[in-house]
Amino acid sequence: MLTVSLLDAHLARCCSARHLLQIHAQFIASGLLADAFAASRLLLFTSASRLLPLPFHHSLRLLRLVRYPNAFSCNTLLKSALIGGMPHLCLPLYASLPAPPDSYTHPILAAACASRKDVIEGRQVHAHAVSHGFGDNLYLRNALIFMYSACGCLWDARRVFDAGPVWDAVSWNTILAAYVHAGDVDQAVEVFAQMPKRNATAVSSMVSLFGRRGMVDEARRVFDAAECRDIFTWTAMISCFERNDMFAEALHVFSCMRRERWHVDEPLMVSVVSACAQSEVIQNGQMCHGLVIRAGLCSQVNVQNALIHMYSSCLDVFAARRLFDSGECLDQYSWNSMIAGYLKNGHVKDAMALFSAMPNKDNVSWSTVISGCVQNNQSSDALTVFDNMQAQGIRPDEVTIVSVISACTNLSALEKGKSVHEYIKQNQYYVSLVLGTSLINMYMKCGCLEAALEAFNIMEEKGTPCWNAVIVGLAMNGLVMKSLDMFSEMEASDTATPNEITFTGVLSACRHAGLVDEGRHFFKLMQHRYQIVPNIRHYGCMVDLLGRAGYVKEAEDMIQSMPMSPDVPAWGALLGACWKHGEYEVGERVGRKLVNRDPLHDGFQTMLSNIYAKEGMWQSVDDLRGSMKQRHVQKVSGHSVVKSSHSYEILAGDGT
């Protein structure tokens, strides 16, 4: 005869579906269906068992056979539906349950509503709980706070919390987590300050919130003041530093943690390895890899992916590939990380081979390959991959489209660029600031000014980058006055403010047109009105502008007054001006300086040789040309761009 104690013993030894069904048959035959406690024991085991293919459905049939089920049995079934991924069944089951609810019933229902983010049903559960006299139950109120916050109803969550009159650590942590999840710093700080005891969970929440908001100092103060810390607190602080590009600080905190002999887990090591990847110090990454091995975390796919990314970032793509090949459970991110690592290290062929072997390609995969080809000067390959993507009917995202337009720009492939623009229109893409700016750049560099201006005019969001693209593009295409007019319109607009790039374009326009007075005006304007400190490009434009106009002495004075060391282009502009305007004494001095700085530059050597010749210094001409021969300095070949399906380049004299 089966008794409750024998039932427990059988269930403890049960290890197969067949055994469980035998126990079930003995349970019915022994008449234990009349015993609510015994029935609840079997129901609890069945609902949580993985021996049956449909444990919830089996439990439901069992409950219907029980003569006098109690609230515990009913709650067990509700929890089975919730854990089994069927929260939508909880309320219908509740309505048909044969036993009245107890204090644990409505919290399960509230959790089901939270998982579905269904606040309407959640309010119904709240009302039912109150009507059954459970309104002041602390366990229920905590569940309701979580439910309302999960549904985005923070006011309702706070109302339940404020109703009190008793709170425990779960109450405080739940309302704090609600504000942290919503990103409400002020309310979170207020709740945190009122907490009677700030446990490790609360500290972790605040550190995470401050980290997401870039408030690193506040996060560190909370962390340092914490009376108790756990692994999650340390992880939150390390992640805060890593998220805000403070990688050395992240690794320092990790070292402090290790000195206190804390064990490591998967989320922590993902953050630490990511910090190593961003700092690009491979020795730190290798030490972390060793720790991962000792901690037995190698099989964790997220840790493995972080290590692949770390080795790729530290330019050891072969170590990354060894990890990839040894991975037992690769996911989509693993493949994408390995492909991105190859492309970052310039291994385009390896990346393409791996991409071809990839079983499932998502938008990130396609975008990674296309953008990587563009960054590795393989723009024609990028367009080929994009054509394959379209042939498979995959809708590219904005990042992919921008990369494709950049490839068209690099190849001066105007017709392909127009077809991509037409695709954008037909598929009703929103033309964001980034996408619109890339279109303007493409059309400007292909000399299609009307299309560039049309793309600019229809943009809803006109920020500084697209204004810059128009100003620089017009100047590059010789429409200097139109470029300066656009600058005036930009100043008058309320959507953009000129920046360093803007003034680079404006000064370049003045340089191309020889507008010396205007160039001087804009050079002063950027400093006095916009408080922009001129960079080396601005100085280079001014030196070239003044030199071309014959103000060689002023150009030389400007170079001498530069707060940074002048670069080769600035000196080269001055040398060209000296040659053009016959300032051979200055030109000889500048030429010698340039030849010493860049002894393999054929243009500087040729120009200095010509200056020597103009001054009749034939011995110096012979010496310089002899030096060029010794150093094997040759004139750089010109090149032409020839269109095919996309475009490709042929160097002059390459024999093809």
C-alpha positions as CSV (number, residue, x, y, z in Angstrom):
1,M,0.0,0.0,0.0
2,L,1.4,3.4,-1.1
3,T,1.7,5.9,1.8
4,V,2.9,9.5,1.7
5,S,6.4,8.6,3.1
6,L,6.7,5.8,0.5
7,L,5.6,8.3,-2.2
8,D,8.4,10.7,-1.2
9,A,10.9,7.8,-1.3
10,H,9.8,6.7,-4.7
11,L,9.9,10.3,-6.1
12,A,13.4,10.8,-4.7
13,R,14.6,7.8,-6.7
14,C,12.5,8.5,-9.8
15,C,14.8,9.0,-12.9
16,S,12.6,8.1,-15.9
17,A,9.3,8.9,-17.4
18,R,8.3,5.3,-17.2
19,H,9.1,5.2,-13.4
20,L,7.1,8.4,-12.9
21,L,4.0,7.0,-14.7
22,Q,4.2,3.8,-12.5
23,I,4.3,6.0,-9.4
24,H,1.3,7.9,-10.8
25,A,-0.6,4.6,-11.3
26,Q,0.1,3.4,-7.8
27,F,-0.9,6.8,-6.4
28,I,-4.4,6.5,-8.1
29,A,-4.8,2.8,-7.1
30,S,-3.9,3.4,-3.5
31,G,-6.7,6.0,-3.1
32,L,-4.3,8.9,-2.2
33,L,-6.2,11.2,-4.5
34,A,-8.4,12.0,-1.5
35,D,-5.3,13.2,0.4
36,A,-4.7,16.8,-0.5
37,F,-1.3,16.8,1.0
38,A,-0.1,13.6,-0.8
39,A,-1.6,14.9,-4.1
40,S,0.3,18.2,-3.7
41,R,3.6,16.2,-3.3
42,L,3.1,14.4,-6.5
43,L,1.9,17.5,-8.3
44,L,4.9,19.5,-7.2
45,F,7.3,16.8,-8.5
46,T,5.4,16.4,-11.8
47,S,5.2,20.1,-12.5
48,A,8.9,20.6,-12.0
49,S,10.0,17.4,-13.7
50,R,11.9,17.2,-16.9
51,L,11.2,13.6,-17.4
52,L,7.9,14.2,-19.2
53,P,7.6,16.0,-22.5
54,L,4.7,18.2,-21.3
55,P,4.9,18.5,-17.5
56,F,2.3,21.2,-17.3
57,H,-0.4,19.3,-19.2
58,H,0.3,16.2,-17.1
59,S,0.0,18.2,-13.9
60,L,-3.2,19.8,-15.1
61,R,-4.8,16.3,-15.7
62,L,-3.5,15.2,-12.3
63,L,-5.1,18.2,-10.5
64,R,-8.4,17.4,-12.1
65,L,-8.3,13.9,-10.6
66,V,-7.7,15.2,-7.1
67,R,-10.9,15.1,-5.0
68,Y,-10.1,17.9,-2.6
69,P,-7.3,20.0,-3.9
70,N,-5.9,22.7,-1.7
71,A,-4.4,26.1,-2.5
72,F,-0.9,24.7,-2.5
73,S,-1.8,22.3,-5.3
74,C,-3.4,25.1,-7.3
75,N,-0.5,27.4,-6.8
76,T,1.9,24.7,-7.9
77,L,0.0,24.4,-11.2
78,L,0.0,28.2,-11.7
79,K,3.7,28.3,-11.1
80,S,4.2,25.5,-13.5
81,A,2.5,27.5,-16.2
82,L,4.5,30.6,-15.4
83,I,7.9,28.8,-15.4
84,G,6.9,26.8,-18.4
85,G,6.6,29.9,-20.5
86,M,2.8,29.9,-20.5
87,P,1.9,33.0,-18.4
88,H,-1.1,33.7,-20.5
89,L,-2.8,30.6,-19.0
90,C,-2.4,31.7,-15.4
91,L,-5.5,34.0,-15.2
92,P,-7.9,31.5,-17.0
93,L,-6.6,28.8,-14.7
94,Y,-7.1,31.0,-11.6
95,A,-10.7,31.6,-12.7
96,S,-11.4,27.9,-12.8
97,L,-9.4,26.6,-9.8
98,P,-11.4,24.5,-7.4
99,A,-9.7,25.8,-4.2
100,P,-9.9,29.3,-2.8
101,P,-6.6,31.4,-3.1
102,D,-4.2,31.9,-0.3
103,S,-1.6,34.6,0.3
104,Y,0.8,33.0,-2.3
105,T,-1.7,32.8,-5.2
106,H,-1.9,36.4,-6.3
107,P,1.9,37.1,-6.2
108,I,2.2,34.3,-8.8
109,L,-0.5,35.9,-10.9
110,A,1.2,39.3,-10.6
111,A,4.5,37.7,-11.8
112,A,2.6,36.3,-14.8
113,C,1.2,39.8,-15.7
114,A,4.7,41.2,-15.3
115,S,6.2,38.7,-17.7
116,R,3.5,39.7,-20.3
117,K,3.7,43.4,-19.4
118,D,-0.1,43.3,-19.2
119,V,-1.1,46.0,-16.7
120,I,-4.8,45.7,-17.4
121,E,-4.8,42.1,-16.1
122,G,-2.4,43.2,-13.4
123,R,-4.9,45.7,-12.0
124,Q,-7.5,42.9,-12.0
125,V,-5.2,40.7,-10.0
126,H,-4.5,43.6,-7.6
127,A,-8.3,44.2,-7.1
128,H,-8.9,40.4,-6.5
129,A,-6.2,40.2,-3.9
130,V,-7.6,43.2,-2.0
131,S,-11.1,41.7,-2.2
132,H,-9.8,38.5,-0.7
133,G,-8.2,40.4,2.2
134,F,-4.6,40.1,1.1
135,G,-4.0,43.9,0.4
136,D,-1.6,44.4,3.3
137,N,0.4,41.2,2.6
138,L,4.1,42.2,2.2
139,Y,4.8,39.4,-0.2
140,L,1.9,40.5,-2.4
141,R,2.9,44.2,-2.3
142,N,6.4,43.4,-3.4
143,A,5.1,41.4,-6.3
144,L,2.7,44.2,-7.2
145,I,5.5,46.8,-7.1
146,F,7.5,44.6,-9.5
147,M,4.5,44.0,-11.8
148,Y,3.7,47.7,-12.1
149,S,7.3,48.7,-12.7
150,A,7.7,45.9,-15.3
151,C,4.7,47.3,-17.1
152,G,6.2,50.8,-17.1
153,C,3.7,52.2,-14.5
154,L,6.1,53.7,-12.0
155,W,3.5,55.9,-10.4
156,D,1.4,52.8,-9.5
157,A,4.5,51.0,-8.3
158,R,5.4,53.9,-6.0
159,R,1.8,54.2,-4.8
160,V,1.8,50.5,-3.7
161,F,5.2,51.1,-2.0
162,D,4.2,54.2,-0.2
163,A,1.0,52.5,1.1
164,G,3.3,50.5,3.4
165,P,3.1,50.3,6.3
166,V,5.9,47.7,6.5
167,W,8.8,47.3,4.1
168,D,11.5,44.7,3.9
169,A,14.8,44.6,1.9
170,V,12.9,43.2,-1.1
171,S,10.5,46.2,-1.1
172,W,13.3,48.7,-1.1
173,N,15.3,46.8,-3.7
174,T,12.3,46.4,-6.0
175,I,11.3,50.1,-6.0
176,L,14.9,51.1,-6.4
177,A,15.3,48.7,-9.3
178,A,12.2,50.2,-10.9
179,Y,13.7,53.6,-11.0
180,V,17.1,52.3,-12.1
181,H,15.5,50.4,-15.0
182,A,13.7,53.5,-16.0
183,G,16.9,55.6,-15.8
184,D,15.4,58.0,-13.3
185,V,18.5,59.1,-11.5
186,D,16.8,61.7,-9.2
187,Q,14.1,59.3,-7.9
188,A,16.7,56.4,-7.6
189,V,19.0,58.7,-5.5
190,E,16.1,59.7,-3.3
191,V,15.1,56.1,-2.6
192,F,18.7,55.0,-2.1
193,A,19.2,57.8,0.5
194,Q,16.1,56.7,2.4
195,M,16.9,53.0,2.6
196,P,17.4,51.9,6.2
197,K,20.1,49.5,5.1
198,R,21.9,49.7,1.7
199,N,22.6,46.1,0.9
200,A,24.9,44.8,-1.9
201,T,21.9,44.6,-4.4
202,A,21.0,48.2,-3.9
203,V,24.6,49.3,-4.3
204,S,25.0,47.3,-7.5
205,S,21.8,48.9,-8.9
206,M,23.0,52.4,-8.2
207,V,26.5,51.8,-9.6
208,S,24.9,50.3,-12.8
209,L,22.6,53.3,-13.2
210,F,25.4,55.8,-12.7
211,G,27.6,53.9,-15.1
212,R,24.9,54.0,-17.9
213,R,24.5,57.7,-17.4
214,G,28.2,58.4,-17.5
215,M,28.3,59.5,-13.8
216,V,31.5,57.6,-13.0
217,D,32.5,59.7,-10.0
218,E,29.1,59.2,-8.3
219,A,29.3,55.4,-9.0
220,R,32.7,55.3,-7.4
221,R,31.5,57.2,-4.3
222,V,28.6,54.7,-3.9
223,F,30.9,51.8,-4.4
224,D,33.6,53.0,-2.0
225,A,31.0,53.8,0.7
226,A,29.4,50.4,0.5
227,E,29.4,48.4,3.7
228,C,29.0,45.1,2.0
229,R,29.8,44.0,-1.5
230,D,29.2,40.9,-3.5
231,I,30.3,39.7,-7.0
232,F,27.5,41.7,-8.6
233,T,28.8,44.9,-6.9
234,W,32.3,44.4,-8.2
235,T,31.0,43.5,-11.7
236,A,28.8,46.7,-11.8
237,M,31.8,48.9,-10.9
238,I,34.1,47.2,-13.4
239,S,31.4,47.5,-16.1
240,C,30.9,51.2,-15.2
241,F,34.5,51.9,-16.0
242,E,34.5,49.7,-19.1
243,R,31.4,51.3,-20.4
244,N,32.9,54.8,-20.0
245,D,36.2,54.0,-21.7
246,M,38.2,54.0,-18.4
247,F,39.8,50.7,-19.1
248,A,42.9,51.1,-16.8
249,E,40.5,51.9,-13.9
250,A,38.4,48.8,-14.7
251,L,41.4,46.6,-14.6
252,H,42.6,48.2,-11.4
253,V,39.3,47.5,-9.7
254,F,39.5,43.9,-10.9
255,S,43.0,43.6,-9.4
256,C,41.7,44.9,-6.1
257,M,38.9,42.3,-6.2
258,R,41.3,39.5,-6.9
259,R,43.4,40.5,-3.9
260,E,40.3,40.1,-1.7
261,R,40.1,36.6,-3.1
262,W,36.7,36.9,-4.7
263,H,35.7,34.1,-7.2
264,V,34.9,35.1,-10.7
265,D,31.9,34.4,-12.9
266,E,30.8,34.7,-16.5
267,P,29.4,38.3,-16.5
268,L,32.5,39.6,-14.6
269,M,35.0,38.1,-16.9
270,V,33.1,39.3,-20.0
271,S,33.5,42.9,-18.7
272,V,37.1,42.4,-17.7
273,V,38.1,40.8,-21.0
274,S,36.2,43.6,-22.9
275,A,38.3,46.2,-20.9
276,C,41.5,44.3,-22.0
277,A,40.3,44.4,-25.6
278,Q,39.7,48.2,-25.5
279,S,43.0,48.9,-23.8
280,E,44.7,46.7,-26.5
281,V,47.2,45.4,-24.0
282,I,47.5,41.8,-24.9
283,Q,49.4,40.8,-21.8
284,N,46.4,41.7,-19.6
285,G,44.1,39.8,-21.9
286,Q,46.3,36.7,-21.8
287,M,46.4,36.8,-18.0
288,C,42.6,37.0,-18.0
289,H,42.4,34.1,-20.4
290,G,44.5,32.0,-18.0
291,L,42.1,32.9,-15.2
292,V,39.1,32.0,-17.4
293,I,40.7,28.5,-17.9
294,R,41.4,28.0,-14.2
295,A,37.8,29.1,-13.3
296,G,36.4,26.6,-15.8
297,L,34.6,29.3,-17.8
298,C,36.0,28.3,-21.2
299,S,32.8,26.7,-22.3
300,Q,30.7,29.8,-21.7
301,V,30.0,31.2,-25.1
302,N,29.9,34.8,-23.9
303,V,33.3,34.6,-22.4
304,Q,34.6,32.8,-25.5
305,N,33.3,35.6,-27.7
306,A,34.8,38.3,-25.5
307,L,38.2,36.5,-25.8
308,I,37.9,36.3,-29.6
309,H,37.2,40.0,-29.7
310,M,40.0,40.7,-27.3
311,Y,42.7,38.9,-29.3
312,S,41.4,40.4,-32.6
313,S,41.6,43.9,-31.0
314,C,45.1,43.2,-29.8
315,L,46.1,42.2,-33.4
316,D,46.6,38.5,-32.6
317,V,44.0,37.2,-35.0
318,F,45.6,33.7,-35.1
319,A,45.0,33.3,-31.4
320,A,41.4,34.4,-32.0
321,R,41.0,31.8,-34.7
322,R,42.3,29.0,-32.5
323,L,39.7,29.9,-29.9
324,F,37.0,30.0,-32.6
325,D,38.0,26.6,-33.9
326,S,38.1,25.1,-30.5
327,G,34.6,26.5,-29.5
328,E,32.1,23.8,-28.6
329,C,29.0,26.0,-28.9
330,L,29.5,28.9,-31.3
331,D,26.7,31.4,-31.8
332,Q,26.0,34.2,-34.3
333,Y,28.1,36.6,-32.3
334,S,31.1,34.2,-32.4
335,W,31.0,34.1,-36.2
336,N,30.5,37.9,-36.5
337,S,33.4,38.6,-34.0
338,M,35.8,36.3,-35.9
339,I,34.9,37.9,-39.3
340,A,35.3,41.4,-37.8
341,G,38.6,40.4,-36.3
342,Y,40.0,39.3,-39.6
343,L,38.8,42.5,-41.3
344,K,40.3,44.7,-38.5
345,N,43.6,43.0,-39.1
346,G,43.5,43.4,-42.8
347,H,42.8,39.7,-43.6
348,V,40.1,40.3,-46.1
349,K,40.4,36.9,-47.9
350,D,40.2,35.0,-44.6
351,A,37.1,37.0,-43.6
352,M,35.4,36.4,-46.9
353,A,36.1,32.7,-46.7
354,L,34.7,32.5,-43.2
355,F,31.7,34.5,-44.3
356,S,31.0,32.1,-47.1
357,A,31.2,29.2,-44.7
358,M,28.9,30.9,-42.2
359,P,25.7,28.8,-41.8
360,N,23.3,31.6,-40.9
361,K,24.0,35.2,-41.8
362,D,22.2,38.1,-40.1
363,N,22.2,41.8,-40.9
364,V,25.3,42.3,-38.6
365,S,27.2,39.7,-40.7
366,W,26.5,41.4,-44.0
367,S,27.2,44.8,-42.6
368,T,30.4,43.7,-41.0
369,V,31.8,42.3,-44.2
370,I,30.7,45.3,-46.3
371,S,32.0,47.9,-44.0
372,G,35.2,45.9,-43.4
373,C,35.8,45.7,-47.2
374,V,35.4,49.5,-47.5
375,Q,37.8,50.1,-44.6
376,N,40.4,47.9,-46.2
377,N,40.1,49.7,-49.6
378,Q,38.2,46.8,-51.1
379,S,35.2,48.9,-52.1
380,S,34.5,46.9,-55.3
381,D,34.3,43.7,-53.1
382,A,31.9,45.6,-50.8
383,L,29.5,46.3,-53.7
384,T,29.7,42.7,-54.8
385,V,28.7,41.5,-51.3
386,F,25.9,44.0,-51.3
387,D,24.6,42.8,-54.6
388,N,24.6,39.2,-53.2
389,M,22.7,40.4,-50.1
390,Q,20.0,42.0,-52.2
391,A,19.8,38.9,-54.4
392,Q,18.9,36.9,-51.3
393,G,16.2,39.3,-50.5
394,I,17.7,40.6,-47.2
395,R,16.8,44.1,-46.3
396,P,19.9,46.0,-45.3
397,D,19.9,48.3,-42.3
398,E,21.1,51.9,-42.3
399,V,24.7,51.0,-41.2
400,T,25.0,48.7,-44.3
401,I,23.5,51.3,-46.6
402,V,26.0,54.0,-45.4
403,S,28.9,51.6,-46.0
404,V,27.7,50.9,-49.5
405,I,27.4,54.6,-50.3
406,S,30.9,55.1,-48.9
407,A,32.1,52.3,-51.3
408,C,30.4,54.2,-54.2
409,T,32.1,57.4,-53.1
410,N,35.6,55.7,-53.0
411,L,35.1,54.3,-56.5
412,S,33.4,57.4,-58.0
413,A,30.7,54.9,-59.0
414,L,27.9,57.5,-59.6
415,E,25.5,55.2,-61.3
416,K,25.7,52.6,-58.5
417,G,25.3,55.4,-56.0
418,K,22.2,56.6,-57.8
419,S,20.7,53.1,-57.8
420,V,21.3,52.8,-54.0
421,H,19.6,56.2,-53.5
422,E,16.7,54.9,-55.5
423,Y,16.6,51.8,-53.4
424,I,16.4,54.0,-50.3
425,K,13.4,55.9,-51.7
426,Q,11.6,52.8,-52.9
427,N,11.9,51.1,-49.6
428,Q,11.0,54.2,-47.6
429,Y,14.1,54.4,-45.5
430,Y,14.2,57.3,-43.1
431,V,17.0,59.6,-44.2
432,S,18.8,60.2,-41.0
433,L,21.6,62.7,-40.5
434,V,24.3,60.0,-41.1
435,L,22.6,58.5,-44.1
436,G,21.8,61.9,-45.7
437,T,25.4,63.2,-45.1
438,S,26.8,60.1,-46.8
439,L,24.6,60.7,-49.8
440,I,25.7,64.3,-50.0
441,N,29.3,63.3,-49.8
442,M,28.9,60.7,-52.6
443,Y,27.2,63.1,-55.0
444,M,29.6,65.9,-54.3
445,K,32.7,63.8,-54.8
446,C,31.2,62.5,-58.1
447,G,30.5,66.0,-59.2
448,C,26.7,65.7,-59.2
449,L,26.0,68.9,-57.4
450,E,22.3,69.2,-58.1
451,A,21.6,65.7,-56.7
452,A,23.7,66.6,-53.6
453,L,21.8,69.8,-52.9
454,E,18.5,68.0,-53.5
455,A,19.5,65.3,-50.9
456,F,20.4,68.1,-48.5
457,N,17.2,70.1,-49.0
458,I,14.8,67.1,-48.4
459,M,16.5,66.1,-45.1
460,E,14.3,66.7,-42.1
461,E,17.2,66.7,-39.7
462,K,19.9,69.1,-40.8
463,G,22.8,68.9,-38.4
464,T,26.4,70.1,-38.5
465,P,27.7,67.1,-40.5
466,C,25.4,67.6,-43.5
467,W,26.1,71.3,-43.6
468,N,29.8,70.5,-43.6
469,A,29.4,68.1,-46.4
470,V,27.7,70.7,-48.6
471,I,30.1,73.5,-47.7
472,V,33.2,71.3,-48.4
473,G,31.7,69.7,-51.4
474,L,30.8,73.0,-53.1
475,A,34.3,74.3,-52.5
476,M,35.8,71.2,-53.8
477,N,33.8,71.5,-57.0
478,G,34.8,75.1,-57.5
479,L,31.6,76.9,-56.4
480,V,33.4,78.9,-53.8
481,M,30.9,81.7,-53.4
482,K,28.0,79.3,-53.1
483,S,30.0,77.4,-50.5
484,L,30.5,80.6,-48.5
485,D,26.8,81.5,-48.9
486,M,25.9,78.1,-47.5
487,F,28.1,78.9,-44.5
488,S,26.1,82.1,-43.9
489,E,22.9,80.1,-44.1
490,M,24.3,77.6,-41.6
491,E,25.1,80.4,-39.2
492,A,21.6,81.8,-39.6
493,S,20.0,78.4,-39.0
494,D,19.1,77.1,-35.5
495,T,19.9,73.4,-36.3
496,A,23.7,73.5,-36.5
497,T,26.8,75.2,-35.2
498,P,30.0,75.5,-37.2
499,N,32.8,73.3,-35.9
500,E,36.4,72.6,-36.8
501,I,35.4,70.7,-40.0
502,T,33.2,73.6,-41.1
503,F,36.1,76.0,-40.9
504,T,38.4,73.6,-42.7
505,G,35.9,73.6,-45.6
506,V,35.5,77.4,-45.5
507,L,39.2,78.1,-45.4
508,S,39.7,75.6,-48.2
509,A,37.2,77.5,-50.3
510,C,39.0,80.7,-49.7
511,R,42.3,79.0,-50.6
512,H,41.0,77.7,-53.9
513,A,39.6,81.1,-54.9
514,G,42.5,83.2,-53.5
515,L,40.2,85.1,-51.2
516,V,42.9,86.3,-48.8
517,D,40.8,88.9,-46.8
518,E,37.9,86.5,-46.4
519,G,40.3,83.8,-45.3
520,R,41.8,86.1,-42.6
521,H,38.3,87.0,-41.5
522,F,37.2,83.4,-41.1
523,F,40.4,82.4,-39.3
524,K,39.7,85.1,-36.7
525,L,36.0,84.4,-36.6
526,M,36.4,80.8,-35.6
527,Q,38.6,81.8,-32.7
528,H,36.7,84.8,-31.4
529,R,33.0,84.0,-32.0
530,Y,33.1,80.2,-31.8
531,Q,36.1,79.7,-29.5
532,I,37.5,77.1,-31.8
533,V,41.3,76.6,-31.4
534,P,42.8,76.3,-34.9
535,N,44.3,72.9,-35.7
536,I,47.1,72.0,-38.1
537,R,44.7,71.8,-41.0
538,H,43.4,75.3,-40.5
539,Y,47.0,76.6,-40.3
540,G,47.9,74.6,-43.4
541,C,45.0,76.2,-45.3
542,M,46.0,79.7,-44.3
543,V,49.7,79.1,-45.2
544,D,48.7,77.8,-48.6
545,L,46.2,80.7,-49.1
546,L,48.7,83.4,-48.2
547,G,51.5,81.7,-50.1
548,R,49.5,81.3,-53.3
549,A,48.5,85.0,-53.1
550,G,52.2,86.0,-52.8
551,Y,52.2,86.8,-49.1
552,V,55.2,84.5,-48.6
553,K,56.6,86.3,-45.6
554,E,53.2,86.3,-43.8
555,A,52.9,82.6,-44.6
556,E,56.3,81.9,-43.1
557,D,55.4,84.0,-40.0
558,M,52.2,82.0,-39.6
559,I,54.2,78.7,-39.7
560,Q,56.6,80.0,-37.2
561,S,53.7,81.1,-34.9
562,M,51.9,77.7,-35.0
563,P,51.4,76.3,-31.4
564,M,52.1,72.8,-32.8
565,S,54.9,71.5,-34.9
566,P,54.2,72.2,-38.6
567,D,53.5,69.2,-40.7
568,V,54.9,68.3,-44.1
569,P,51.9,69.7,-46.1
570,A,52.2,73.1,-44.5
571,W,55.9,73.3,-45.3
572,G,55.2,72.0,-48.8
573,A,52.6,74.7,-49.4
574,L,55.2,77.3,-48.4
575,L,57.8,75.7,-50.7
576,G,55.4,75.8,-53.6
577,A,54.7,79.5,-52.9
578,C,58.4,80.3,-52.8
579,W,58.9,78.6,-56.2
580,K,55.8,80.3,-57.7
581,H,56.7,83.8,-56.5
582,G,60.5,83.6,-56.9
583,E,61.3,83.7,-53.2
584,Y,64.3,81.4,-53.8
585,E,66.2,82.2,-50.6
586,V,63.2,81.2,-48.4
587,G,62.4,78.3,-50.7
588,E,66.0,76.9,-50.5
589,R,65.8,77.0,-46.6
590,V,62.3,75.4,-46.6
591,G,63.3,72.9,-49.2
592,R,66.3,71.6,-47.3
593,K,64.1,71.3,-44.2
594,L,61.5,69.2,-46.1
595,V,64.1,67.0,-47.8
596,N,65.6,66.2,-44.4
597,R,62.2,65.4,-43.0
598,D,60.9,63.3,-45.9
599,P,63.9,62.2,-48.0
600,L,61.8,59.9,-50.2
601,H,59.3,62.5,-51.3
602,D,59.9,63.0,-55.0
603,G,58.0,66.3,-55.3
604,F,60.0,68.2,-52.7
605,Q,63.3,67.0,-54.1
606,T,62.3,68.0,-57.6
607,M,61.1,71.5,-56.5
608,L,64.3,72.1,-54.5
609,S,66.3,71.0,-57.5
610,N,64.5,73.5,-59.7
611,I,65.1,76.3,-57.1
612,Y,68.8,75.5,-57.2
613,A,68.7,75.6,-61.0
614,K,67.0,79.0,-61.0
615,E,69.7,80.3,-58.7
616,G,72.5,78.8,-60.9
617,M,73.6,76.4,-58.2
618,W,74.4,73.6,-60.6
619,Q,76.6,71.7,-58.2
620,S,73.8,71.6,-55.7
621,V,71.5,70.3,-58.5
622,D,73.9,67.5,-59.3
623,D,74.4,66.6,-55.6
624,L,70.6,66.5,-55.0
625,R,69.9,64.4,-58.1
626,G,72.8,62.0,-57.1
627,S,71.2,61.7,-53.6
628,M,67.9,60.9,-55.2
629,K,69.5,58.1,-57.2
630,Q,71.3,56.7,-54.2
631,R,68.0,56.6,-52.2
632,H,66.1,55.2,-55.2
633,V,63.6,58.1,-55.1
634,Q,61.3,57.8,-58.1
635,K,58.4,59.9,-59.3
636,V,55.1,58.4,-58.2
637,S,53.1,57.0,-61.0
638,G,49.8,58.6,-61.9
639,H,46.6,56.5,-62.1
640,S,43.3,56.4,-63.9
641,V,39.9,55.1,-62.8
642,V,38.2,52.8,-65.3
643,K,34.6,51.8,-64.9
644,S,33.5,48.2,-65.2
645,S,30.5,46.7,-63.2
646,H,31.7,48.9,-60.4
647,S,35.1,50.5,-60.8
648,Y,38.8,49.6,-60.6
649,E,42.1,51.4,-60.8
650,I,44.9,51.0,-63.4
651,L,48.3,52.5,-62.6
652,A,50.0,54.3,-65.5
653,G,52.5,52.0,-67.1
654,D,51.4,48.8,-65.2
655,G,51.1,47.0,-68.5
656,T,47.4,46.0,-68.2
